[in-house]
Amino acid sequence: MKIERITVFGAGAWGVTLADLLAKKGYSVCVWDVDEAVLTMLREKRTRGTPPNFFVNEAVAFESDFAQAAAYGEVLVSVVPSFAVRSVCEKLRTSGGVQGRLFVSCSKGIEEDTLLLPSQVFAEIFGEQSLRYFAVLSGPSHAEEVCRGIPTTVVSASSESSTAVAVQDLFMTREFRVYTQADVRGVELGGALKNVIAIAAGACDGLGFGDNTKAALLTRGLAEITRAAVALGAQRETLAGLAGLGDLVVTAMSRHSRNRLFGELLARGRSSAAALQEVGAVVEGYRTTRSAYQLSRKIGVEMPITEAIYRVLYEGLSVPEAVALLLEREPKPEIY
């Protein structure tokens, strides 16, 4: 079947960037968001202010009625924060369901309380059989660079190889290269857990630490991400790929990273609330830190950096105290 119409749920910076990319490829694109004010701004000015100096293709339409937006697309692309995944899926179920359409998830996080990944929330609402239409699009991809045509590589992961390939074809351009694979669990965990490590990386910057410290943090951060992901059924190789190491590096190092900036502000003495307000956009790692910590306890996997950030955000530990906590740990083998 030839795909012509695509619905994008979520008019954040990444949502409008992907909508623009798809429109430039010739697809008819409709974007829905819960915030009517943002949609009005996009209709009138073709920009939401972020990414900076970016204007959305005139062919992209903006729809505030969820049912109409859901009915429009032959492909559904979900680019909402992880805490809103369940809400979007439930709205979709009451609006007719998936109906054999591709569902592309771009959300990076772990649902609070249930500790479910987006694919698991999707399966809970639509049934395990619907996962053959489900794919994750993830990897090192800041909207600020993709919208400018800067070369970027990501991965399309699905348990159904034809779905992964279909999503690859949908998004692939010369500058936006898409690889395929089948490890949905690994791709989702890499995308979620790297945000926690990125907060720690930002704290390194805020404390004035150097390259040695940042390199150590990213390496040990990747080690604990991998331990947790493998314990939950992911493939180790996935965490060494685009959705693991790649996404970790870009999120922990980039000036565009909200999670990194959040950590830097914490290290400079801001409270969590003040830092979140100063960032001015969703910091996925803030909520994910608590979910990741709870998940690590549930599966019995040691994640010392995640625990340290959890204690800073939710138990009142200072950033210097968290550093001391990590540096004073008992000696360990590098790989365990």
C-alpha positions as CSV (number, residue, x, y, z in Angstrom):
1,M,0.0,0.0,0.0
2,K,1.3,3.4,-0.9
3,I,1.4,5.7,2.1
4,E,0.3,9.3,1.5
5,R,-1.1,10.7,4.8
6,I,0.8,10.8,8.2
7,T,-0.4,11.9,11.6
8,V,2.2,13.2,14.1
9,F,1.1,13.3,17.8
10,G,3.1,16.0,19.6
11,A,4.1,19.5,18.4
12,G,7.3,19.8,20.4
13,A,10.6,20.6,18.7
14,W,11.2,17.0,17.6
15,G,7.6,16.4,16.5
16,V,7.5,19.5,14.2
17,T,11.0,18.6,12.9
18,L,9.9,15.1,11.9
19,A,6.6,16.5,10.4
20,D,8.7,19.0,8.3
21,L,11.0,16.2,7.2
22,L,8.1,14.0,6.1
23,A,6.3,16.9,4.3
24,K,9.5,17.7,2.4
25,K,9.4,14.0,1.2
26,G,6.0,14.7,-0.3
27,Y,3.7,13.2,2.4
28,S,0.6,15.0,3.6
29,V,1.2,15.6,7.3
30,C,-1.2,16.5,10.1
31,V,0.1,17.4,13.6
32,W,-1.9,17.2,16.8
33,D,-1.0,18.5,20.2
34,V,-2.8,18.9,23.5
35,D,-1.7,22.6,23.7
36,E,-4.0,24.6,21.5
37,A,-1.9,27.8,22.0
38,V,1.1,26.0,20.4
39,L,-1.0,24.8,17.5
40,T,-2.3,28.3,16.9
41,M,1.2,29.8,16.9
42,L,2.3,27.1,14.4
43,R,-0.7,27.8,12.1
44,E,-0.1,31.6,12.2
45,K,3.7,31.8,12.3
46,R,4.9,28.3,11.1
47,T,7.2,28.3,14.2
48,R,7.0,27.4,17.9
49,G,10.2,29.2,18.7
50,T,12.2,25.9,19.0
51,P,14.2,24.8,17.2
52,P,15.5,28.4,16.8
53,N,15.0,30.1,13.4
54,F,13.1,27.0,12.1
55,F,9.9,27.3,10.1
56,V,7.7,24.3,9.4
57,N,6.8,23.4,5.8
58,E,3.6,25.1,4.6
59,A,2.2,21.7,3.7
60,V,2.0,20.6,7.3
61,A,-1.5,21.0,8.8
62,F,-2.2,21.4,12.6
63,E,-5.3,19.8,14.2
64,S,-6.5,20.2,17.7
65,D,-9.3,17.6,17.5
66,F,-7.6,14.3,18.4
67,A,-10.2,12.1,16.7
68,Q,-9.9,13.9,13.4
69,A,-6.1,13.8,13.6
70,A,-6.1,10.1,14.5
71,A,-8.5,9.3,11.6
72,Y,-6.3,11.2,9.1
73,G,-3.1,9.3,9.1
74,E,-2.3,6.0,7.3
75,V,0.8,6.1,9.6
76,L,0.8,7.3,13.2
77,V,3.9,8.9,14.7
78,S,3.9,9.5,18.4
79,V,6.4,12.2,19.6
80,V,4.9,13.0,23.0
81,P,6.8,12.9,26.3
82,S,6.9,9.4,27.8
83,F,4.5,10.3,30.6
84,A,1.9,11.1,27.9
85,V,2.2,7.8,25.9
86,R,-0.6,6.0,27.8
87,S,-2.9,9.0,27.4
88,V,-2.3,9.1,23.6
89,C,-2.8,5.4,23.2
90,E,-6.0,5.5,25.2
91,K,-7.4,8.4,23.2
92,L,-6.4,6.4,20.0
93,R,-8.3,3.3,21.3
94,T,-11.5,5.3,21.8
95,S,-11.0,6.9,18.3
96,G,-10.9,3.7,16.4
97,G,-7.6,2.1,17.4
98,V,-4.6,1.3,15.3
99,Q,-6.5,-0.6,12.6
100,G,-3.4,-2.2,11.1
101,R,-1.6,1.1,10.7
102,L,2.1,1.6,11.4
103,F,2.6,3.2,14.8
104,V,6.0,4.9,15.2
105,S,7.1,5.7,18.8
106,C,9.7,8.4,19.3
107,S,9.2,8.7,23.1
108,K,12.2,8.1,25.4
109,G,11.3,7.2,28.9
110,I,9.9,4.7,31.4
111,E,6.4,5.1,32.7
112,E,6.2,6.1,36.3
113,D,4.7,3.6,38.8
114,T,4.2,0.8,36.2
115,L,7.8,1.0,35.0
116,L,6.7,0.1,31.5
117,L,8.4,1.1,28.3
118,P,6.3,2.7,25.5
119,S,6.1,-0.6,23.6
120,Q,4.8,-2.3,26.7
121,V,2.2,0.4,27.3
122,F,1.1,0.1,23.6
123,A,0.8,-3.7,23.9
124,E,-1.2,-3.4,27.1
125,I,-3.7,-1.2,25.4
126,F,-3.9,-2.7,21.9
127,G,-2.8,-6.3,22.6
128,E,0.5,-8.1,22.0
129,Q,-0.6,-8.9,18.4
130,S,-0.5,-5.2,17.6
131,L,3.2,-5.0,18.2
132,R,3.8,-6.2,14.6
133,Y,2.7,-2.7,13.6
134,F,4.9,-1.0,16.2
135,A,8.3,0.5,15.6
136,V,10.7,2.7,17.6
137,L,12.6,5.5,16.0
138,S,15.5,6.5,18.1
139,G,19.2,7.5,18.1
140,P,21.4,10.6,18.4
141,S,19.2,13.2,16.7
142,H,18.8,16.7,18.1
143,A,16.0,18.5,16.4
144,E,18.2,21.6,16.2
145,E,20.5,19.8,13.8
146,V,18.1,17.6,11.9
147,C,15.9,20.6,10.9
148,R,19.0,22.2,9.3
149,G,19.8,19.1,7.3
150,I,22.9,18.2,9.3
151,P,23.8,14.5,8.7
152,T,22.2,12.3,11.3
153,T,21.7,8.5,11.8
154,V,19.0,6.8,13.8
155,V,17.5,3.3,14.1
156,S,14.1,1.9,13.3
157,A,13.4,-1.1,15.5
158,S,10.5,-3.5,15.4
159,S,9.9,-7.1,16.2
160,E,8.4,-7.4,12.6
161,S,11.2,-6.8,10.1
162,S,8.8,-5.5,7.4
163,T,7.6,-2.8,9.8
164,A,11.2,-1.8,10.6
165,V,11.9,-1.5,6.9
166,A,8.7,0.4,6.2
167,V,9.6,3.0,8.8
168,Q,13.1,3.2,7.4
169,D,11.7,3.9,4.0
170,L,9.3,6.5,5.4
171,F,11.9,8.6,7.1
172,M,15.1,8.0,5.1
173,T,16.7,10.9,3.4
174,R,20.2,11.6,2.2
175,E,21.1,13.4,5.4
176,F,18.8,11.5,7.8
177,R,20.0,7.9,7.5
178,V,17.9,5.2,9.1
179,Y,19.1,1.7,10.0
180,T,16.9,-1.2,11.0
181,Q,17.0,-3.8,13.8
182,A,14.7,-6.0,15.9
183,D,15.7,-5.3,19.5
184,V,12.9,-3.0,20.5
185,R,13.6,-3.5,24.2
186,G,17.3,-2.5,23.9
187,V,16.5,0.6,21.7
188,E,13.9,1.8,24.2
189,L,16.0,1.3,27.3
190,G,19.0,2.9,25.6
191,G,16.9,6.0,24.8
192,A,15.4,6.2,28.2
193,L,18.4,5.5,30.5
194,K,20.9,7.7,28.7
195,N,18.9,10.8,29.9
196,V,19.8,10.0,33.5
197,I,23.5,9.7,32.7
198,A,23.3,12.9,30.7
199,I,22.1,14.7,33.9
200,A,25.2,13.4,35.6
201,A,27.3,14.6,32.7
202,G,25.8,18.1,33.0
203,A,26.7,18.0,36.7
204,C,30.3,17.3,35.7
205,D,30.2,20.4,33.5
206,G,28.7,22.5,36.3
207,L,31.4,21.5,38.8
208,G,34.1,22.3,36.3
209,F,35.4,18.8,35.9
210,G,37.4,17.9,32.8
211,D,37.5,15.4,29.9
212,N,38.9,12.6,32.1
213,T,35.8,12.7,34.4
214,K,33.3,13.0,31.5
215,A,34.9,10.1,29.7
216,A,34.8,8.0,32.9
217,L,31.2,8.9,33.6
218,L,30.0,8.0,30.1
219,T,31.9,4.7,30.1
220,R,30.6,3.7,33.5
221,G,27.2,5.0,32.6
222,L,27.0,2.9,29.5
223,A,28.1,-0.1,31.6
224,E,25.2,0.3,34.0
225,I,22.7,0.9,31.2
226,T,23.9,-2.2,29.5
227,R,23.7,-4.3,32.7
228,A,20.1,-3.3,33.2
229,A,19.1,-3.6,29.6
230,V,20.6,-7.1,29.2
231,A,18.9,-8.2,32.5
232,L,15.6,-7.0,30.9
233,G,16.1,-9.1,27.8
234,A,17.9,-6.6,25.5
235,Q,20.9,-7.5,23.2
236,R,24.2,-6.2,24.5
237,E,25.2,-5.1,21.0
238,T,22.2,-2.7,20.8
239,L,23.7,-0.7,23.6
240,A,26.9,-0.3,21.7
241,G,25.0,1.1,18.7
242,L,23.1,4.2,17.7
243,A,20.3,3.9,20.3
244,G,22.8,3.2,23.1
245,L,26.3,4.7,22.9
246,G,25.3,7.1,20.1
247,D,22.4,8.6,21.9
248,L,24.3,8.7,25.2
249,V,27.2,10.6,23.6
250,V,25.0,13.3,21.9
251,T,22.8,13.8,25.0
252,A,25.7,14.0,27.4
253,M,27.9,16.2,25.3
254,S,25.7,18.6,23.3
255,R,24.8,22.2,24.0
256,H,21.3,21.3,22.7
257,S,20.7,18.7,25.4
258,R,18.1,19.7,28.0
259,N,19.1,16.8,30.3
260,R,22.7,17.9,30.3
261,L,21.8,21.5,30.9
262,F,19.5,20.4,33.8
263,G,22.4,18.6,35.4
264,E,24.7,21.6,35.0
265,L,22.2,23.9,36.6
266,L,21.9,21.5,39.6
267,A,25.6,21.5,40.1
268,R,25.6,25.3,40.1
269,G,23.2,25.3,43.0
270,R,19.8,25.4,41.5
271,S,17.0,23.4,43.0
272,S,15.3,20.8,40.8
273,A,12.3,23.0,40.4
274,A,14.3,26.1,39.5
275,A,16.5,24.1,37.1
276,L,13.4,22.6,35.3
277,Q,11.9,26.1,35.0
278,E,15.1,27.5,33.6
279,V,15.4,24.8,31.0
280,G,11.9,25.7,30.0
281,A,11.0,22.4,28.2
282,V,10.4,18.7,29.2
283,V,13.5,17.1,30.8
284,E,12.7,13.5,30.3
285,G,15.6,12.4,32.6
286,Y,13.9,14.0,35.6
287,R,11.0,11.5,35.7
288,T,13.0,8.7,34.2
289,T,15.6,8.9,37.0
290,R,13.0,7.7,39.6
291,S,11.6,5.0,37.3
292,A,15.1,3.8,36.4
293,Y,16.1,3.7,40.1
294,Q,13.0,1.7,41.0
295,L,13.5,-0.6,38.1
296,S,17.1,-1.3,39.1
297,R,15.9,-2.2,42.6
298,K,13.2,-4.4,41.1
299,I,15.6,-6.4,38.9
300,G,18.5,-6.4,41.3
301,V,21.0,-4.7,39.0
302,E,23.5,-2.2,40.4
303,M,23.3,1.3,38.8
304,P,25.4,3.6,41.0
305,I,25.3,6.7,38.8
306,T,21.5,6.4,38.5
307,E,21.2,5.9,42.2
308,A,23.4,9.0,42.9
309,I,21.2,11.2,40.6
310,Y,18.1,9.8,42.2
311,R,19.3,10.8,45.6
312,V,20.1,14.3,44.4
313,L,16.7,14.8,42.7
314,Y,14.5,13.0,45.3
315,E,16.3,12.7,48.6
316,G,18.0,16.1,48.9
317,L,21.6,15.0,48.4
318,S,23.9,17.7,47.1
319,V,25.8,17.2,43.8
320,P,29.2,17.3,45.6
321,E,27.9,14.7,48.1
322,A,26.8,12.5,45.1
323,V,30.3,12.8,43.7
324,A,31.8,11.7,47.0
325,L,29.3,8.8,47.1
326,L,30.6,7.5,43.7
327,L,34.3,8.2,44.3
328,E,34.3,6.4,47.7
329,R,32.7,3.2,46.4
330,E,34.6,-0.1,47.1
331,P,37.0,-1.2,44.3
332,K,35.3,-3.2,41.6
333,P,36.3,-5.2,38.5
334,E,35.6,-3.1,35.4
335,I,33.2,-5.7,34.0
336,Y,30.8,-7.5,36.3
